[in-house]
Amino acid sequence: MKTIHALVGVCLATTLFVAPAFAGKYPQDHHGFFIGFNLGAGTAQIKNDGESSDHEWGGAGNFRLGGAVKNNLLLGAEFTGWTKDMDGSTVSLSSVLFAVTYYPTDEGFFLRGGMGFGGSHFSTDVAGGSKLSKDENGFALALATGYEWRLTKKFALGPQVEFNWLDIGGDLVDTANFFDATLGFNWYW
């Protein structure tokens, strides 16, 4: 896990220092369709029956697609997830959202918010080589911010931080949240 944290840190630091040198030649043009994904790491906490788990580090990712309403306002669908494997067990949290991305300036800074469905997934290995699993679903909210450097006319790269809150109300999870730092790869047409 320390290797993942170090790799994410190196990728984000490289992006912050190298990408601006290649950026600036292309304007932040958001007209039409977009698609993107993010990869990184994050920390999650689960609450059930009044008890809270410790914050656990795991892998995080994001996939989104949609279209521009105006140059500084994008609407889309977004899938965000966090997962961790622990001694034959897997814990995953995810959200599927309707998201709005707003660029308050002509630069690459953005704010994103979304709401939709959230879910938790637990699976564990049991004797005999089989698995037991449990999925629960509920409501999700997310807030994100970040910066994009337009490296080509259609491609942008940049860091993002995101917070997801899930209200599941299930047997294993009442509420959960995860916070992640990722590197985003975005294409605009």
Stockholm file with secondary structure:
# STOCKHOLM 1.0

chainA/1-189         MKTIHALVGVCLATTLFVAPAFAGKYPQDHHGFFIGFNLGAGTAQIKNDGESSDHEWGGAGNFRLGGAVKNNLLLGAEFTGWTKDMDGSTVSLSSVLFAVTYYPTDEGFFLRGGMGFGGSHFSTDVAGGSKLSKDENGFALALATGYEWRLTKKFALGPQVEFNWLDIGGDLVDTANFFDATLGFNWYW
#=GR chainA/1-189 SS CHHHHHHHHHHHHHHHHHHHHHCSSSCCCCCSEEEEEEEEEEEEEEEETTEECCCEEEEEEEEEEEEEEETTEEEEEEEEEEEEEETTEEEEEEEEEEEEEECSSSSSEEEEEEEEEEEEEEEEECTTSCEEEEEEEEEEEEEEEEECEECSSSEEEEEEEEEEEEECCSSSCSEEEEEEEEEEEEEEC
#=GC SS_cons         CHHHHHHHHHHHHHHHHHHHHHCSSSCCCCCSEEEEEEEEEEEEEEEETTEECCCEEEEEEEEEEEEEEETTEEEEEEEEEEEEEETTEEEEEEEEEEEEEECSSSSSEEEEEEEEEEEEEEEEECTTSCEEEEEEEEEEEEEEEEECEECSSSEEEEEEEEEEEEECCSSSCSEEEEEEEEEEEEEEC
//
